[in-house]
Amino acid sequence: ICSSEFISEDWRIGIANGLVSNLSIYSQKDYRRFISAHIQYLQGLCRLSQQSVNNAVNESLTSLLVTTELLSEQNFYNHLNNSIEQSKSNAPILFSRLLFITRTVNHGNAFISTYGSNFEYISLMTTNKGGYAYTEGMIYDNECSCGLYSNCTTQATFVDENSLEMVPVKGLKMGCTPSESCRLSTLECFYDQSCLNLIQKYTNYHNSSTPLSTNSSRFPENTKIDELIKNLFNEQWFNQSNYSSYYEQCSPLLCSYTNIERFNILYTITLFLGLQGGLAIVLKWICPKLVRIVSTINRYRKRQRTSIHPDNSLENDWRWLKEEM
C-alpha cells in the first residue's frame, strides 16, 4: 500500500476536491466525512514506518564488530544475523510506542475530534463566570462508548442522498477518531475494483484507479492496518553480508586452528609405539658417541694424575768418587 497511488497526495486531493468543503453537511454515518483523513493517516504511517526502517538499517550499518580473534565464517554470519534480527524486532516496537503515547494522550485528555465523531454536545449552561457545554461520548457497535474507549468502531458506509440508503464500504471502519478507526480497518477495498468504483462514485473522483494485486504483498487482504503497523508495512528485509570483505578489513597477522578429538585408545597405542621406535633409533645413534666421549675423558684424567720422581743415583756416585780420592 505504501508504494501505491492510494497514499499519494494527488489521489487524496482528487478525492477531497470531489467533496463539499464543509464535511459536517454529510451524515454522521457517511464515510465521506472520514475518507480524506484516513488517506492522510495512511500517508503519515507509511512515512514514519519508512523512517523507522531506515533508522534500523543505519543502526546496523554503523554498529561496530570488535573481536579479539578473527571470526570463522559461520560465527561471522551467526553474529550478523542475530544483530540484524534484533534491529528488525526493535524497530516496530519503538514505532508502536510512539503511536501508543500519542493515542494515550489524546484519549486521556478527551480531545474532541473536529469531525464530531467521539463526543457530541448535549446542552449549554451559561453562568456569570461563562458558558459550559456538556458533552457525551458517542456510542458505536456493541454499545461501545468513546467516553470510555477510544477504539469504538462501526462499519463504514456511504449514505445515498436520494434514497438515504447506507452502502457499506468493504473492510473500512468509522469510529471515535479517524486514526483509531483507520487502525482497525483493512485494505480489502483497495484490492477490489468494484469497491474502488464505489468510492469514485460517491466522491466524484473521475480518474481511474487500478486495484492492488494480491501477489504483490505477503499480507492477506483482510489484514488489519494495526497488524501492518506492527510490521512497519514492510514486505521483506534484504540482508547482504560478505565474509571476504570482513576478512580483508580485519587483516589477521596469524591464523591457527585447534582440532579437538575424542580419546582413541588405538591412536594412543600407535603413538606410544611410534615414540618407542623413534627413541630406539636415537639411542643407537647417540650411545656409541657418548661411550667414546666418556672413555676419552677418563684417559685424559689418568694422564694428569701420573707423578714424576727425581733420580738420585748420579749424586750418590759422585759422593763415592770423592771419598776414594
C-alpha positions in Angstrom: 0.0 0.0 0.0 2.8 2.4 0.8 4.1 2.2 -2.8 0.7 2.5 -4.4 -1.2 5.5 -5.8 -3.7 5.3 -2.9 -1.4 7.1 -0.4 -0.2 9.7 -2.9 -1.1 13.3 -2.4 -2.6 13.6 -5.9 -5.1 10.8 -5.1 -6.0 12.4 -1.8 -6.5 15.8 -3.3 -8.5 14.3 -6.1 -10.8 12.6 -3.6 -11.1 15.7 -1.4 -11.9 18.0 -4.4 -15.0 15.9 -5.2 -16.4 16.5 -1.7 -18.0 19.6 -0.2 -15.7 21.8 1.9 -18.0 21.6 4.9 -17.9 17.9 5.8 -20.5 18.4 8.6 -23.1 18.5 5.8 -22.7 14.8 5.4 -24.5 12.4 7.7 -22.7 11.3 10.9 -22.7 7.8 9.4 -21.4 8.8 6.0 -17.8 7.7 5.2 -17.2 10.8 3.1 -16.6 12.6 6.4 -13.5 10.5 7.1 -12.1 9.2 3.8 -9.7 12.1 3.4 -8.5 11.9 7.0 -7.9 8.1 6.5 -5.8 8.7 3.5 -3.7 11.4 5.4 -3.3 9.0 8.3 -2.1 6.2 6.0 0.4 8.7 4.4 1.8 9.5 7.8 2.0 5.9 8.8 3.9 5.0 5.6 6.3 7.9 6.0 7.0 7.2 9.7 7.4 3.4 9.1 9.9 4.1 6.3 11.9 6.3 8.7 11.9 3.6 11.3 13.2 1.1 8.8 15.9 3.4 7.6 16.9 4.1 11.2 17.1 0.4 11.9 19.2 -0.2 8.8 21.6 2.7 9.6 21.9 1.4 13.2 23.0 -1.9 11.9 25.4 -0.4 9.3 27.1 1.9 11.9 27.5 -0.7 14.6 31.0 -2.0 15.3 32.1 -5.6 15.2 35.0 -5.9 17.7 36.6 -9.2 18.5 39.9 -10.3 19.8 40.2 -13.0 17.2 39.1 -13.4 13.6 35.6 -15.0 13.5 35.1 -18.0 11.4 32.7 -17.7 8.5 29.9 -19.5 10.3 30.3 -17.4 13.5 30.5 -14.3 11.4 27.1 -14.9 9.7 25.6 -16.0 13.0 26.7 -12.9 14.7 25.4 -10.6 12.0 22.1 -12.5 11.7 21.5 -12.1 15.4 22.3 -8.4 15.3 20.0 -7.8 12.3 17.2 -9.8 13.9 17.5 -7.7 17.0 17.3 -4.4 14.9 14.3 -5.8 13.0 12.4 -6.6 16.2 13.3 -3.3 17.9 12.2 -1.1 15.0 8.4 -1.8 15.2 8.4 -1.8 19.0 9.8 1.8 19.0 7.3 2.8 16.3 4.4 1.3 18.2 5.4 3.0 21.4 5.4 6.4 19.7 1.9 5.8 18.4 0.8 4.5 21.8 1.9 7.7 23.5 0.0 9.8 21.0 -3.1 7.8 21.3 -3.0 7.7 25.1 -2.5 11.5 25.4 -5.4 12.1 23.0 -7.8 9.8 24.8 -6.6 10.7 28.3 -7.3 14.4 27.7 -10.6 13.7 26.0 -9.8 15.8 23.0 -12.9 16.4 20.9 -12.4 15.4 17.2 -13.1 18.1 14.7 -15.1 15.5 12.8 -17.6 15.3 15.7 -17.0 11.6 15.9 -16.1 10.9 19.6 -18.1 13.4 21.6 -21.3 15.4 21.0 -22.6 18.5 22.7 -25.9 17.8 24.6 -26.5 21.1 26.4 -25.2 24.5 27.1 -25.2 26.1 30.5 -24.5 29.8 31.0 -23.4 31.4 34.3 -21.9 34.7 35.4 -18.5 33.2 35.0 -19.1 31.9 31.5 -20.7 29.2 29.5 -20.3 25.5 29.8 -21.0 23.0 27.1 -21.8 19.5 28.3 -20.7 16.6 26.1 -21.5 12.9 25.9 -19.4 10.1 24.4 -20.6 8.8 21.0 -21.9 5.2 21.0 -20.8 2.7 18.4 -21.2 -1.1 17.8 -21.7 -3.3 20.9 -22.7 -0.2 23.0 -19.0 0.9 23.0 -18.7 4.5 24.3 -16.0 6.8 23.2 -16.1 8.3 26.7 -14.6 5.1 28.0 -12.7 3.6 25.0 -11.0 5.1 22.0 -11.3 2.1 19.7 -15.1 2.0 19.3 -15.9 1.5 15.6 -18.7 0.6 13.2 -18.9 -0.4 9.5 -18.1 2.5 7.1 -20.9 3.3 4.8 -21.8 5.8 2.1 -25.2 7.4 2.6 -27.1 7.9 -0.6 -28.5 11.4 -0.7 -31.7 10.4 -2.6 -32.7 7.2 -1.1 -30.8 7.5 2.3 -29.6 4.0 1.7 -26.4 3.1 3.5 -23.9 1.4 1.2 -21.2 -0.5 3.1 -17.5 0.1 2.1 -15.6 -3.2 2.2 -13.1 -3.5 5.1 -13.2 0.1 6.2 -14.4 1.4 9.6 -15.6 4.6 11.2 -15.2 5.3 14.9 -14.2 7.7 17.7 -11.4 9.2 15.7 -10.2 8.8 12.1 -6.8 7.4 13.4 -8.4 4.7 15.6 -10.9 3.6 13.0 -8.2 3.5 10.4 -6.0 1.2 12.5 -8.9 -1.2 12.9 -9.8 -1.2 9.1 -8.4 -3.4 6.4 -7.3 -2.7 2.9 -9.8 -5.1 1.2 -11.5 -2.2 -0.7 -8.2 -1.3 -2.4 -7.9 -4.9 -3.8 -11.5 -4.8 -5.2 -12.3 -2.9 -8.4 -16.0 -2.6 -7.6 -15.2 -1.1 -4.2 -12.9 1.4 -5.8 -15.7 2.3 -8.3 -18.0 2.8 -5.3 -15.5 5.3 -3.8 -15.2 7.1 -7.2 -18.9 7.3 -7.5 -19.6 8.9 -4.1 -16.6 11.2 -4.1 -16.9 12.3 -7.7 -13.4 11.2 -8.5 -13.2 10.8 -12.2 -9.7 9.3 -12.7 -9.5 5.5 -13.0 -7.7 3.6 -10.2 -6.0 0.2 -10.5 -6.6 -2.1 -7.5 -3.8 -3.6 -5.6 -2.5 -7.1 -6.6 -2.7 -9.9 -4.1 0.6 -11.2 -5.5 2.4 -8.0 -4.6 2.1 -8.4 -0.8 2.8 -11.1 1.7 -0.1 -9.9 3.8 -3.7 -11.2 3.2 -6.3 -8.8 2.0 -8.2 -8.8 5.3 -5.1 -7.9 7.4 -5.9 -5.1 9.7 -3.8 -1.9 9.4 -2.8 -2.3 13.0 -1.1 -5.5 12.1 0.7 -3.8 9.2 1.9 -1.1 11.6 3.4 -3.8 13.8 5.3 -5.0 10.7 6.2 -1.4 9.6 4.3 -2.1 6.3 7.5 -3.9 5.3 7.1 -6.7 2.8 10.6 -8.1 3.1 14.0 -7.5 4.6 17.1 -7.9 2.5 20.5 -8.8 4.0 23.8 -8.9 2.1 26.8 -10.0 4.2 30.3 -10.5 2.8 32.8 -12.6 4.8 35.6 -11.9 2.3 35.3 -8.1 2.9 35.3 -8.7 6.6 38.4 -10.9 6.3 40.3 -8.3 4.3 39.2 -5.5 6.6 40.4 -7.5 9.7 43.8 -8.3 8.1 44.8 -11.1 10.5 48.6 -11.5 11.1 48.3 -15.1 12.2 45.8 -17.9 11.5 45.6 -21.0 13.6 43.1 -23.7 14.4 42.5 -26.2 17.1 41.4 -29.7 16.3 39.6 -31.3 19.2 39.1 -35.1 19.0 37.7 -37.7 21.4 40.0 -40.1 23.2 41.1 -43.0 21.0 42.9 -46.0 22.6 44.1 -47.3 19.2 45.6 -43.9 18.4 47.3 -43.8 21.8 48.9 -47.2 21.4 50.1 -46.4 17.9 51.6 -43.1 19.2 53.4 -44.9 22.0 54.9 -47.5 19.7 56.0 -44.8 17.3 57.7 -42.9 20.1 59.4 -46.1 21.3 60.8 -46.9 17.8 62.0 -43.3 17.4 63.7 -43.4 20.8 65.5 -46.6 20.0 66.9 -45.1 16.8 68.1 -42.0 18.7 69.8 -44.1 21.4 71.5 -46.3 18.8 73.0 -43.2 17.3 74.0 -41.3 20.4 75.1 -44.1 22.8 78.4 -45.0 21.0 79.3 -41.4 20.8 78.7 -41.0 24.5 80.8 -44.0 25.3 83.7 -42.7 23.2 83.5 -39.3 24.8 83.4 -40.7 28.3 86.4 -43.0 27.5 88.4 -40.1 26.2 87.7 -38.1 29.3 88.9 -40.9 31.6 92.2 -41.4 29.7 92.9 -37.7 29.9 92.3 -37.6 33.7 94.6 -40.6 34.2 97.5 -38.8 32.5 97.0 -35.8 34.7 97.4 -38.0 37.8 100.8 -39.6 36.8 103.7 -38.4 39.3 107.4 -37.9 38.3 110.1 -38.8 41.0 113.8 -37.4 40.6 116.7 -39.9 40.1 119.4 -39.6 42.9 121.9 -42.3 41.6 124.2 -39.7 40.0 124.5 -37.8 43.2 125.5 -41.0 45.1 128.1 -41.9 42.6 129.8 -38.5 42.9 129.9 -38.8 46.7 131.7 -42.3 46.4 134.3 -41.0 44.0 135.1 -38.1 46.2 135.7 -40.3 49.2 138.1 -42.6 47.3 140.2 -39.7 46.3 
